């Protein structure tokens, strides 16, 4: 920069001596791109982990859906292996079964040849512990009474033929009525 008083004489970059700072900064940019960027590396690792997790999630969702379908099919009496044939949503299984159900294999009945050797256990009670005594009392009352004898017409004829309340109560007690009339 020659010239006085701040006038430009055009010689700033003519000889190349003052461009060295500019060229160094241009050359440093590719070098920075070649250096490892820890933030970029972390982002790549997180993306890879996310892709792996997405694949695992898709596999687990498919397995869960297959198990839901198999349990629904088993509850409806079909062989659970049929679940591999159905590719839809579990909510639309009933529609599919109405169309294809007659063609599918039914689950073998437990009363057949395989079930003959097995003993059936009675179902566990659902009555809470405090209601067990009341339930036993009701069962004993039911066991003491005899089943009604005769047809409805015969029973009505006996009731109509009763002369007084005592003979009516005697007939009703003989038919399994444990209650007494005090009137």
Secondary structure, DSSP 8 states (H G I E B T S, - for coil): --SSTT---S-SSSSSSTTHHHHHHHHHHHHHHHS--HHHHHHHHHHHHHHHHHHHHHHHHHHHHHHHHHHHHHHTTB-GGGGGG--S-GGGHHHHHHHHGGGS-B---TTSTTTTSS--------S-GGGHHHHHHHHHHHHHS----S-HHHHHHHHHH--SHHHHHHHHHHTT-------
